[in-house]
């Protein structure tokens, strides 16, 4: 509903007329119950008097209200007489007053206009037909209040945080892709989700590159309404054919864009009809990667484990690579973030860093049972500080902020990858071995040794069985046949 202003004096007259119009009907209703005409008149005179007093209060406090059907906020224009404008004695700031019915709190926002009491009264609290500069001021202030009402009515439940975000941004920001990406990145960084924020930045950058090379348009002009199923298909073709990117990369970037759409729809920024993703005619389906998980065979694992290391760096890389493998394929980031409080006798109990922010309502504790090898690695590399909140390994520090922590983990992972691959090359392994292979090798060899998919799925903390099943697709034909033969061994 479009906000409609009303003047208190007019409201009083309308109230009196309303009571007179309903008088006859109300009197007929009560005359058979002993409710006399005198009683009725006295009752309504009380309400009329209350209405007059209310209007007088509004006028004295220089408040111009905007009525709205919404019940959890009130918006008005307010002449703040507490302090006059600097170097004047009779000019006061006109402010936008927003009241939250939910929190019972109110906030005031500047409009950039200053008025005297008389001018404010002429514009808003009288029946005068103002002209010239006063009329321009009235229109300007009404537009601010009207815009505030348009913003507030789409916020449910009403909060000042969302109101301020939407009220004071640039025109058209609600449908601008770059604006929403930047807000998402800002939120992720504030939550210390630095890696996820980096993925969104990469996604946005790829969209901008596509626009410049294929459409000659600029990223800052891209809106939700420009992105259709056809547009997304052209982007996918550009990424795979022109930029030589994998389907996995395309999927990662477009899942970020899909989240931007979903967030905008949830926040009532755009209509759900603009959503281009999904199955069926006129919709775009994000490609899913079916890449096979690569793993080392038992023979290759044996070679790597028994390999002679030539430098302390190679020894450390091999130790941590097999620590990851022996800890159910634990991710290097999770290894870096292990604290002494996570060790309970012969167990490590922890939550995957990857899921702490994405699965808050369904966090699952992972339990890793320590063997002699993993105990020895902890003994060999621990920081010798038994404070429960202290990190076990000196990969990151308690003094690191989120950005520093991410960089330290990234540097350590690169260090491991560099030196474990040197060992692998020396042992005749003809493909590049990285820390990812430790996780994949654990899962694959667990299944090869007869463990169930359910066991591996739980050990890797997979939410979707399809993710775990990808490890099975990497088996040799003989292993698949052997596994099939054992399916009926109950």
TITINU-248975 format. One record per residue: residue in one letter; x, y, z of N, C-alpha, C in turn. Coordinates in steps of 0.1 Angstrom, whole numbers. Example, Ala and Ser with C-alpha at 12.3 -4.5 7.8 and 13.67 -1.06 7.14 Angstrom:
2
  aa   n.c1   n.c2   n.c3  ca.c1  ca.c2  ca.c3   c.c1   c.c2   c.c3
   A    132    -57     78    123    -45     78    132    -33     78
   S    128    -22     71    137    -11     71    129      0     79
This chain:
490
  aa   n.c1   n.c2   n.c3  ca.c1  ca.c2  ca.c3   c.c1   c.c2   c.c3
   X      8    -12      0      0      0      0      9     12      0
   X      6     22     -9     14     34     -9     10     42      3
   X     21     48      9     19     56     22     11     68     19
   X      2     72     28     -6     84     26     -5     92     38
   X     -1    105     36      0    114     47    -13    120     52
   X    -14    124     64    -26    130     69    -22    141     78
   X    -30    152     79    -28    163     88    -36    161    100
   X    -31    163    112    -38    161    124    -52    168    125
   X    -52    181    120    -65    188    121    -75    181    113
   X    -71    176    101    -81    169     92    -85    156     99
   X    -76    150    105    -79    137    112    -90    139    123
   X    -89    150    130    -99    152    140   -113    154    134
   X   -114    162    124   -127    163    117   -132    150    112
   X   -123    142    106   -127    129    100   -132    120    112
   X   -126    121    123   -130    113    135   -144    117    139
   X   -146    130    140   -160    134    145   -170    130    135
   X   -168    132    122   -177    128    112   -180    113    112
   X   -170    105    115   -171     91    115   -181     87    127
   X   -179     93    138   -187     90    150   -202     94    147
   X   -204    105    140   -218    109    137   -224    100    127
   X   -216     95    117   -222     86    107   -226     73    113
   X   -218     68    123   -222     55    129   -231     56    141
   X   -235     69    144   -243     71    156   -256     64    155
   X   -263     66    143   -277     61    142   -277     45    143
   X   -267     39    136   -267     24    136   -264     19    150
   X   -254     26    157   -250     21    170   -261     23    180
   X   -269     34    179   -280     37    188   -290     27    187
   X   -294     23    174   -304     13    172   -300      0    178
   X   -287     -3    177   -282    -16    183   -284    -17    198
   X   -282     -6    205   -282     -6    219   -295     -2    226
   X   -304      4    218   -316     10    224   -325     -1    231
   X   -324    -13    227   -332    -24    233   -325    -30    245
   X   -313    -25    248   -305    -31    259   -303    -21    271
   X   -311    -10    270   -310     -1    281   -299      9    279
   X   -292      9    268   -281     18    265   -287     30    259
   X   -289     41    267   -297     53    263   -289     62    253
   X   -296     71    247   -290     80    238   -279     89    245
   X   -283     93    257   -274    101    265   -261     94    268
   X   -262     81    272   -250     73    274   -241     72    262
   X   -248     70    251   -241     69    238   -233     81    234
   X   -240     93    236   -234    106    232   -222    108    242
   X   -223    106    255   -213    108    264   -200     99    261
   X   -203     87    257   -192     78    254   -184     83    241
   X   -192     87    231   -185     92    219   -178    105    221
   X   -184    114    230   -177    126    233   -163    124    239
   X   -162    113    247   -149    110    253   -139    106    242
   X   -144     98    232   -134     94    222   -131    106    213
   X   -140    115    211   -138    127    203   -127    136    210
   X   -129    138    223   -120    146    231   -106    139    230
   X   -105    126    231    -92    119    231    -86    122    217
   X    -94    121    206    -88    123    193    -83    137    192
   X    -90    147    197    -85    161    197    -72    163    204
   X    -71    157    216    -59    158    224    -47    151    217
   X    -50    140    210    -40    133    203    -35    141    191
   X    -44    148    184    -40    157    173    -32    169    178
   X    -36    174    189    -29    185    195    -15    181    199
   X    -13    169    204      0    164    207      9    163    195
   X      3    157    184     11    156    172     15    169    167
   X      6    179    167      9    192    162     20    199    170
   X     19    198    184     29    204    192     43    198    191
   X     43    185    187     56    178    186     61    178    171
   X     53    184    163     57    185    149     60    171    142
   X     50    163    144     52    149    138     42    148    127
   X     46    143    115     38    141    104     38    126    101
   X     27    119    103     27    104    103     23     99     89
   X     28     88     86     24     80     74     17     68     79
   X      4     66     75     -3     55     79      1     43     70
   X      0     31     76      3     19     68     -4      7     74
   X     -6     -3     66    -13    -15     70     -4    -24     79
   X      9    -22     77     19    -30     84     18    -28     99
   X     19    -38    107     17    -37    121     30    -37    129
   X     42    -40    123     54    -41    131     63    -29    129
   X     59    -18    123     67     -6    122     58      6    120
   X     63     18    124     56     31    121     67     40    115
   X     63     48    106     72     58     99     66     71     99
   X     74     81    103     69     95    104     80    105    101
   X     76    117     98     85    128     97     84    136    110
   X     96    140    115     96    146    129    106    158    129
   X    101    169    134    109    181    136    116    180    150
   X    129    178    149    136    176    162    140    189    168
   X    133    193    178    135    206    184    145    206    196
   X    151    195    198    161    194    209    173    203    207
   X    177    205    195    189    213    192    187    220    178
   X    189    233    178    187    240    166    200    239    157
   X    198    242    145    210    242    135    220    251    140
   X    233    247    137    244    255    141    243    270    136
   X    246    279    144    246    294    140    232    299    138
   X    222    292    142    208    297    141    201    293    154
   X    190    300    156    182    297    168    168    292    165
   X    164    293    152    150    290    149    149    279    138
   X    160    273    134    159    262    124    163    249    131
   X    154    239    128    156    226    134    156    215    124
   X    164    204    126    164    193    115    151    185    115
   X    147    183    102    136    174    100    141    160     98
   X    136    150    106    142    137    106    131    127    103
   X    136    116     98    127    104     95    127     96    108
   X    115     94    114    114     87    126    108     73    122
   X    115     63    126    111     49    124    109     42    137
   X     98     36    139     95     29    152     92     14    149
   X     99      6    157     96     -9    156     87    -13    167
   X     75    -18    163     65    -23    172     70    -35    179
   X     79    -43    172     84    -56    177     93    -53    189
   X    103    -44    187    113    -42    197    110    -30    206
   X     99    -23    203     96    -11    210    107      0    210
   X    114      0    200    125     10    198    123     19    186
   X    129     30    186    128     39    175    141     45    171
   X    143     49    159    155     55    154    152     67    145
   X    161     77    145    159     89    137    170     90    126
   X    166     93    114    175     94    103    174    108     97
   X    185    114     94    185    128     88    179    128     74
   X    172    139     71    167    141     58    174    151     50
   X    183    159     57    190    170     50    183    183     50
   X    171    183     56    163    195     56    162    201     70
   X    162    215     71    160    222     84    149    232     82
   X    140    232     91    128    241     90    126    248    104
   X    120    259    103    115    266    115    102    259    120
   X     98    262    132     85    256    137     74    261    129
   X     74    274    125     63    280    118     62    273    104
   X     73    272     97     73    267     84     69    252     84
   X     74    244     94     70    230     95     55    229     97
   X     50    238    106     35    238    109     27    242     96
   X     32    252     89     25    255     76     25    244     66
   X     36    236     66     37    226     56     29    214     59
   X     29    210     72     23    197     76     12    198     86
   X     11    208     94      1    208    105    -10    219    103
   X    -13    222     90    -23    232     88    -30    228     74
   X    -41    235     72    -48    233     59    -44    242     48
   X    -33    249     50    -28    259     40    -23    251     28
   X    -26    257     17    -21    252      4     -7    259      1
   X      3    252      5     16    258      4     21    258    -10
   X     29    268    -14     34    269    -27     49    272    -27
   X     55    273    -39     69    276    -40     79    267    -33
   X     88    272    -25     99    264    -19     93    255     -8
   X     82    260     -1     76    252      9     70    239      3
   X     63    241     -9     57    230    -15     68    220    -20
   X     79    225    -25     90    217    -30     96    209    -18
   X     97    215     -6    102    209      6     92    198     10
   X     79    201     10     69    191     14     70    179      5
   X     71    181     -8     72    170    -18     84    161    -15
   X     96    168    -13    108    162    -11    108    153      2
   X    102    158     13    101    150     25     91    139     24
   X     80    142     17     70    131     16     76    119      7
   X     84    123     -2     91    112    -10    100    104     -2
   X    107    110      7    116    102     16    108     93     25
   X     97     98     31     89     90     39     82     79     32
   X     78     82     19     71     72     11     80     61      7
   X     93     65      4    103     55      0    106     46     12
   X    107     52     24    109     45     36     98     34     39
   X     86     38     36     75     29     38     75     18     27
   X     79     21     15     80     11      5     91      1      8
   X    102      6     14    112     -4     18    108    -12     30
   X    102     -6     40     98    -13     52     88    -23     50
   X     78    -21     41     67    -30     40     71    -44     35
   X     83    -45     28     88    -57     23     97    -65     33
   X     99    -59     45    108    -65     55     99    -72     65
   X    100    -85     66     92    -92     75    100   -104     81
   X    102   -103     94     98    -93    104    107    -80    102
   X    102    -69    106    109    -56    104    121    -56    114
   X    133    -52    108    145    -50    116    152    -37    111
   X    158    -30    120    165    -18    116    177    -21    107
   X    183    -32    109    195    -36    101    192    -37     87
   X    181    -44     84    177    -46     70    172    -34     64
   X    164    -26     72    158    -14     67    169     -4     63
   X    180     -2     71    190      7     68    198      3     56
   X    200    -10     55    208    -16     43    200    -13     30
   X    187    -14     30    179    -12     18    176      3     15
   X    174     10     26    170     24     25    181     33     20
   X    193     31     24    204     40     21    214     36     10
   X    210     26      2    219     22     -9    215     29    -21
   X    223     27    -32    221     34    -44    208     29    -51
   X    202     37    -59    190     33    -66    193     22    -76
   X    185     11    -76    187      0    -85    196    -11    -79
   X    202     -8    -67    211    -18    -61    204    -32    -58
   X    191    -31    -56    183    -43    -53    184    -54    -64
   X    186    -49    -77    186    -59    -88    200    -60    -94
   X    210    -54    -88    223    -54    -93    231    -66    -88
   X    237    -74    -97    244    -86    -94    257    -83    -86
   X    264    -73    -91    277    -70    -84    275    -65    -70
   X    264    -57    -67    261    -53    -54    259    -65    -44
   X    251    -74    -49    247    -86    -41    259    -95    -38
   X    268    -97    -48    280   -104    -46    289    -98    -36
   X    291    -85    -37    299    -77    -28    294    -78    -13
   X    281    -78    -12    275    -79      1    277    -93      7
   X    276   -103     -2    278   -117      2    293   -119      7
   X    302   -114     -1    316   -115      3    319   -108     16
   X    313    -97     18    315    -89     30    310    -97     42
   X    298   -104     41    293   -112     51    301   -124     54
   X    306   -131     44    314   -142     45    327   -139     52
   X    334   -128     48    346   -124     55    344   -121     69
   X    332   -114     73    329   -111     86    327   -124     95
   X    323   -135     88    321   -147     95    334   -156     95
   X    345   -150     90    358   -157     89    357   -169     79
   X    348   -168     69    347   -178     59    355   -173     47
   X    368   -172     49    377   -166     39    377   -173     26
   X    378   -187     26    379   -195     14    366   -194      6
   X    355   -194     13    342   -193      6    341   -179      0
   X    345   -169      7    345   -155      1    353   -154    -11
   X    365   -161    -11    374   -161    -23    367   -168    -35
   X    359   -178    -32    352   -185    -43    342   -176    -50
   X    335   -168    -41    325   -158    -47    332   -147    -55
   X    343   -143    -50    351   -133    -58    355   -138    -71
   X    360   -151    -71    364   -157    -84    352   -159    -93
   X    340   -162    -88    328   -164    -96    324   -150   -102
   X    324   -140    -94    321   -126    -99    331   -122   -110
   X    343   -125   -108    354   -121   -117    351   -128   -131
   X    348   -140   -130    345   -148   -143    333   -143   -150
   X    323   -138   -143    311   -132   -149    315   -119   -156
   X    323   -111   -150    328    -99   -156    336   -101   -168
   X    345   -111   -168    353   -114   -179    345   -119   -191
   X    335   -127   -188    325   -132   -199    318   -120   -205
   X    313   -111   -197    306    -99   -202    315    -91   -211
   X    327    -88   -207    336    -80   -215    340    -86   -228
   X    342    -99   -228    347   -106   -240    336   -110   -250
   X    324   -113   -244    314   -118   -253    302   -108   -255
   X    300    -99   -246    288    -90   -248    292    -75   -248
   X    305    -72   -246    310    -59   -246    303    -50   -236
   X    297    -56   -226    290    -48   -215    298    -49   -202
   X    294    -41   -192    302    -40   -180    295    -47   -169
   X    303    -53   -160    298    -60   -148    289    -52   -139
   X    292    -39   -137    285    -31   -128    271    -28   -133
   X    268    -31   -146    254    -29   -151    246    -42   -152
   X    252    -53   -148    245    -66   -149    234    -67   -138
   X    222    -71   -142    211    -72   -132    206    -86   -133
   X    198    -90   -123    192   -103   -122    184   -106   -135
   X    177    -96   -140    168    -97   -151    176   -100   -164
   X    189    -97   -164    197   -100   -176    201   -115   -177
   X    200   -122   -166    205   -136   -165    194   -145   -168
   X    194   -151   -179    184   -161   -183    190   -174   -185
   X    182   -185   -188    188   -198   -191    197   -197   -204
   X    193   -190   -214    201   -188   -226    215   -181   -222
   X    214   -171   -214    226   -164   -209    235   -173   -202
   X    230   -182   -194    238   -191   -186    244   -202   -195
   X    237   -206   -205    243   -216   -215    255   -210   -222
   X    253   -197   -226    264   -190   -233    276   -188   -224
   X    274   -186   -211    285   -185   -202    292   -198   -200
   X    284   -209   -199    290   -222   -198    299   -225   -210
   X    294   -223   -222    302   -226   -234    314   -217   -234
   X    313   -205   -230    325   -196   -230    336   -202   -220
   X    331   -206   -208    340   -211   -198    348   -224   -203
   X    340   -233   -209    346   -246   -213    354   -245   -226
   X    348   -238   -236    354   -238   -249    365   -227   -251
   X    361   -215   -246    370   -204   -248    381   -203   -237
   X    377   -206   -224    386   -204   -213    392   -217   -208
   X    388   -228   -214    394   -241   -211    392   -244   -196
   X    381   -241   -190    378   -244   -177    370   -258   -176
   X    371   -264   -164    365   -277   -163    350   -275   -159
   X    342   -286   -160    328   -285   -156    328   -283   -141
   X    338   -288   -134    338   -286   -119    339   -271   -116
   X    348   -264   -123    349   -249   -121    336   -242   -124
   X    330   -245   -136    318   -239   -140    307   -241   -129
   X    306   -254   -124    297   -257   -114    299   -249   -101
   X    311   -248    -97    314   -240    -85    310   -225    -86
   X    314   -219    -98    310   -205   -100    295   -203   -101
   X    288   -212   -108    274   -210   -109    266   -214    -97
   X    271   -222    -89    264   -225    -76    265   -212    -67
   X    276   -205    -68    277   -192    -61    266   -182    -66
   X    265   -181    -79    255   -173    -86    241   -177    -82
   X    239   -190    -81    225   -195    -77    222   -191    -63
   X    232   -191    -54    230   -187    -40    226   -172    -40
   X    233   -164    -48    230   -150    -49    215   -148    -53
   X    210   -155    -62    196   -155    -66    187   -158    -55
   X    190   -170    -48    182   -174    -37    181   -165    -26
   X    193   -158    -23    193   -149    -12    184   -136    -15
   X    185   -132    -28    178   -120    -32    163   -123    -32
   X    159   -135    -36    145   -138    -35    140   -139    -21
   X    148   -145    -13    144   -146      2    143   -132      8
   X    151   -123      4    150   -109     10    141   -100      3
   X    132   -106     -6    122    -98    -14    128    -87    -22
   X    141    -90    -27    147    -80    -36    142    -82    -50
   X    140    -95    -54    135    -98    -68    124   -108    -66
   X    116   -110    -77    105   -120    -77    111   -134    -81
   X    104   -144    -75    109   -158    -78    108   -161    -93
   X     99   -154   -100     98   -157   -114    111   -155   -122
   X    120   -147   -117    132   -143   -124    143   -155   -122
   X    140   -165   -114    150   -175   -111    152   -184   -123
   X    164   -184   -129    167   -191   -141    171   -206   -140
   X    174   -210   -127    179   -223   -125    168   -234   -123
   X    172   -246   -126    162   -257   -124    162   -267   -136
   X    152   -276   -135    150   -285   -146    138   -281   -154
   X    137   -285   -166    125   -283   -174    128   -272   -184
   X    117   -269   -192    118   -259   -203    120   -245   -197
   X    129   -238   -204    132   -224   -200    141   -223   -187
   X    146   -234   -182    155   -234   -170    169   -239   -174
   X    178   -235   -166    192   -239   -168    196   -248   -156
   X    202   -259   -160    207   -269   -150    222   -268   -149
   X    227   -266   -137    241   -265   -134    248   -278   -137
   X    259   -279   -144    266   -292   -147    271   -297   -134
   X    270   -310   -133    276   -317   -121    288   -325   -126
   X    298   -324   -117    310   -331   -121    309   -346   -117
   X    314   -355   -126    314   -369   -124    328   -374   -124
   X    337   -366   -121    351   -369   -121    355   -381   -111
   X    363   -390   -116    367   -401   -108    377   -397    -97
   X    375   -402    -85    385   -399    -75    397   -408    -77
   X    409   -402    -77    421   -409    -79    427   -413    -66
   X    433   -425    -65    438   -430    -52    451   -439    -55
   X    459   -439    -45    471   -448    -47    467   -462    -43
   X    473   -472    -51    471   -486    -48    479   -489    -35
   X    477   -502    -30    484   -506    -18    499   -506    -21
   X    503   -511    -33    517   -511    -37    523   -497    -37
   X    516   -488    -43    521   -474    -43    522   -468    -29
   X    512   -471    -21    512   -466     -7    524   -472      0
   X    527   -484     -2    539   -491      4    552   -484      0
   X    553   -482    -13    565   -475    -19    567   -461    -12
   X    556   -454    -11    557   -440     -6    560   -441      9
   X    554   -450     16    556   -450     31    570   -455     34
   X    576   -464     26    589   -469     29    600   -462     22
   X    597   -451     15    607   -443      7    617   -437     17
   X    629   -436     12    639   -429     20    638   -414     17
   X    638   -406     27    637   -391     25    651   -385     26
   X    653   -375     17    666   -370     15    668   -357     23
   X    657   -351     27    658   -338     34    648   -338     46
   X    650   -329     56    640   -328     67    626   -324     62
   X    626   -316     51    613   -311     45    605   -323     39
   X    612   -332     32    606   -344     27    601   -353     38
   X    608   -354     49    604   -363     60    591   -357     66
   X    591   -344     68    579   -338     74    567   -339     65
   X    569   -338     52    558   -339     42    553   -353     42
   X    561   -363     43    557   -377     43    549   -380     56
   X    555   -375     67    548   -377     80    534   -372     80
   X    532   -360     76    519   -354     76    510   -359     66
   X    515   -363     54    507   -370     44    501   -383     49
   X    509   -391     56    504   -404     61    496   -402     74
   X    498   -391     81    490   -387     92    475   -385     88
   X    474   -377     77    461   -374     70    455   -387     66
   X    462   -396     59    457   -409     55    452   -417     66
   X    460   -418     77    457   -427     89    446   -421     97
   X    443   -408     96    432   -402    103    420   -401     95
   X    417   -412     88    405   -412     79    405   -402     68
   X    417   -399     63    417   -389     52    414   -375     57
   X    418   -371     69    416   -358     75    421   -347     66
   X    413   -337     63    417   -325     55    429   -318     62
   X    438   -312     55    449   -305     61    445   -293     69
   X    434   -286     65    429   -275     74    424   -281     87
   X    418   -292     87    413   -298    100    425   -302    108
   X    435   -307    102    448   -311    110    454   -298    116
   X    454   -288    108    460   -275    113    452   -269    125
   X    439   -272    125    430   -266    136    428   -275    147
   X    435   -287    147    433   -296    159    439   -290    171
   X    432   -291    182    436   -286    195    438   -297    205
   X    445   -295    216    447   -306    226    434   -310    232
   X    424   -302    232    411   -305    238    404   -316    229
   X    408   -317    216    402   -327    207    407   -341    210
   X    417   -342    218    423   -356    220    416   -361    233
   X    410   -373    232    404   -380    243    409   -394    244
   X    419   -396    252    426   -409    253    431   -413    240
   X    426   -424    233    431   -428    220    422   -424    209
   X    415   -413    211    406   -408    200    408   -393    198
   X    405   -389    186    404   -374    182    389   -372    179
   X    384   -362    185    370   -359    183    369   -344    178
   X    364   -342    166    364   -328    161    352   -326    151
   X    350   -314    147    340   -311    136    348   -306    124
   X    344   -309    113    351   -304    101    349   -289     99
   X    360   -282     97    359   -268     96    350   -264     84
   X    349   -273     74    342   -270     62    327   -269     65
   X    322   -276     75    308   -277     78    303   -269     90
   X    312   -263     97    308   -255    109    298   -245    106
   X    300   -237     95    291   -226     92    280   -230     83
   X    281   -242     75    271   -246     66    261   -256     71
   X    264   -262     82    256   -273     88    254   -271    103
   X    251   -258    107    250   -255    121    240   -263    128
   X    229   -266    121    218   -273    127    219   -288    126
   X    230   -293    119    232   -307    117    246   -311    118
   X    254   -305    127    268   -308    129    270   -322    134
   X    279   -329    128    282   -342    132    296   -343    137
   X    298   -348    149    312   -350    154    318   -362    147
   X    331   -360    144    339   -370    137    348   -376    148
   X    349   -389    148    358   -396    158    368   -404    150
   X    381   -401    153    392   -408    146    399   -416    157
   X    401   -428    155    409   -437    165    424   -436    162
   X    431   -433    172    446   -431    170    453   -445    171
   X    462   -447    161    471   -459    162    485   -455    166
   X    494   -464    166    507   -461    170    514   -450    161
   X    511   -451    148    517   -442    139    513   -428    142
   X    500   -426    143    494   -412    145    498   -407    158
   X    499   -415    169    504   -411    182    518   -406    181
   X    526   -413    173    540   -409    172    542   -396    165
   X    533   -393    155    534   -380    147    530   -369    157
   X    520   -371    165    516   -361    175    527   -358    184
   X    533   -369    189    544   -368    198    556   -360    192
   X    559   -363    179    570   -357    172    569   -343    169
   X    556   -338    166    555   -325    160    546   -316    169
   X    541   -320    181    533   -312    189    540   -300    195
   X    533   -290    199    539   -277    203    543   -278    218
   X    542   -289    225    546   -291    239    539   -282    248
   X    527   -277    244    519   -269    252    505   -276    255
   X    503   -280    267    491   -289    269    478   -281    272
   X    479   -268    270    467   -260    271    456   -265    262
   X    444   -269    267    434   -275    259    430   -266    246
   X    432   -253    247    428   -244    236    440   -242    227
   X    451   -248    230    463   -246    221    463   -256    209
   X    467   -251    198    468   -260    186    479   -270    188
   X    476   -282    183    486   -293    185    498   -291    177
   X    496   -287    165    508   -285    156    510   -270    153
   X    522   -266    150    525   -252    149    523   -247    134
   X    512   -251    129    508   -246    115    502   -233    116
   X    493   -231    125    487   -218    128    489   -214    142
   X    486   -201    145    487   -196    158    474   -190    163
   X    473   -190    177    461   -184    183    460   -169    180
   X    471   -163    177    471   -149    174    467   -145    159
   X    466   -156    151    463   -153    137    449   -149    135
   X    446   -139    127    433   -136    123    429   -145    112
   X    416   -144    107    411   -154     97    419   -154     84
   X    423   -142     80    431   -141     67    445   -148     69
   X    451   -144     80    464   -150     83    464   -165     84
   X    453   -170     91    452   -184     93    450   -191     80
   X    442   -186     71    440   -192     58    453   -193     50
   X    460   -182     51    473   -181     43    483   -191     49
   X    484   -193     62    493   -202     68    490   -216     64
   X    477   -220     64    472   -233     60    475   -236     45
   X    473   -225     37    476   -227     23    491   -229     21
   X    499   -221     28    513   -223     26    518   -237     31
   X    512   -242     42    516   -255     47    512   -266     37
   X    500   -264     31    495   -274     21    505   -274      9
   X    508   -262      4    517   -261     -7    531   -268     -4
   X    536   -266      8    548   -272     13    547   -287     12
   X    536   -293     17    534   -307     17    534   -312      3
   X    526   -306     -6    525   -310    -19    538   -310    -27
   X    546   -300    -25    559   -299    -32    568   -310    -28
   X    569   -313    -15    579   -323    -11    574   -338    -12
   X    561   -340    -10    556   -354    -12    556   -358    -26
   X    555   -349    -35    555   -352    -50    570   -355    -54
   X    579   -349    -47    593   -352    -50    597   -366    -46
   X    591   -370    -35    593   -384    -31    586   -394    -40
   X    574   -390    -45    566   -399    -54    574   -401    -67
   X    579   -390    -72    587   -390    -85    599   -400    -83
   X    606   -398    -73    618   -407    -70    614   -421    -69
   X    602   -424    -64    597   -438    -63    591   -443    -76
   X    591   -436    -86    585   -440    -99    570   -439   -100
   X    564   -431    -92    549   -429    -93    548   -418   -103
   X    541   -421   -114    541   -412   -126    530   -402   -127
   X    524   -399   -116    514   -388   -116    517   -379   -104
   X    512   -367   -104    514   -358    -93    506   -361    -81
   X    513   -364    -70    507   -367    -57    505   -355    -49
   X    493   -353    -43    491   -341    -35    484   -346    -22
   X    481   -337    -13    474   -341     -1    460   -346     -3
   X    454   -342    -14    440   -348    -17    441   -363    -19
   X    452   -368    -24    454   -382    -26    453   -390    -13
   X    457   -384     -2    457   -391     11    442   -394     14
   X    434   -384     13    420   -386     16    413   -396      7
   X    416   -395     -6    410   -404    -16    416   -418    -14
   X    428   -419    -11    434   -433     -9    429   -440      3
   X    426   -432     14    420   -438     26    406   -444     22
   X    398   -436     16    384   -440     13    384   -452      3
   X    393   -451     -7    393   -462    -17    398   -475    -11
   X    409   -474     -3    414   -486      2    406   -492     14
   X    398   -483     20    389   -488     30    378   -497     24
   X    373   -493     12    363   -501      5    370   -513     -1
   X    382   -512     -6    388   -524    -12    391   -534     -1
   X    393   -530     11    395   -540     22    382   -545     28
   X    371   -541     22    358   -547     26    349   -539     35
   X    353   -526     37    345   -517     45    333   -513     37
   X    322   -511     44    309   -507     37    310   -492     32
   X    301   -489     23    299   -475     19    295   -467     31
   X    287   -472     39    282   -464     51    293   -460     60
   X    303   -470     62    314   -467     70    323   -456     65
   X    326   -457     52    334   -447     45    327   -433     45
   X    314   -434     42    306   -421     42    306   -414     56
   X    305   -422     67    306   -416     80    320   -411     83
   X    330   -419     79    344   -415     82    348   -402     75
   X    343   -400     63    346   -388     55    336   -377     58
   X    326   -380     66    316   -369     69    309   -364     57
   X    305   -374     48    298   -370     36    283   -370     39
   X    276   -359     34    261   -358     36    254   -366     25
   X    260   -367     13    253   -374      2    261   -386     -2
   X    254   -398     -3    260   -410     -6    266   -410    -20
   X    261   -401    -29    267   -400    -43    282   -396    -42
   X    285   -387    -32    298   -382    -30    308   -394    -27
   X    303   -403    -18    311   -414    -14    312   -424    -26
   X    301   -426    -33    301   -435    -44    311   -432    -55
   X    315   -419    -56    325   -415    -66    338   -422    -64
   X    342   -426    -51    354   -433    -49    354   -447    -55
   X    342   -453    -55    340   -467    -60    343   -467    -75
   X    339   -455    -82    341   -455    -97    355   -455   -101
   X    365   -453    -91    379   -452    -95    385   -466    -94
   X    378   -476    -91    384   -490    -89    387   -496   -103
   X    396   -505   -102    399   -513   -115    388   -523   -116
   X    387   -529   -128    376   -538   -131    377   -550   -122
   X    389   -555   -119    391   -567   -111    386   -564    -96
   X    389   -552    -92    384   -548    -78    369   -547    -78
   X    363   -541    -88    349   -540    -89    342   -554    -88
   X    348   -564    -96    343   -577    -96    344   -584    -83
   X    356   -582    -76    358   -588    -63    348   -582    -53
   X    346   -569    -54    336   -563    -45    322   -568    -47
   X    318   -570    -60    305   -575    -63    303   -589    -58
   X    313   -597    -59    313   -611    -54    310   -612    -39
   X    315   -601    -32    313   -601    -17    300   -595    -12
   X    292   -590    -21    280   -583    -17    270   -592    -10
   X    270   -605    -14    260   -614     -8    266   -622      3
   X    278   -618      8    285   -625     19    279   -619     32
   X    268   -624     37    261   -619     49    267   -625     61
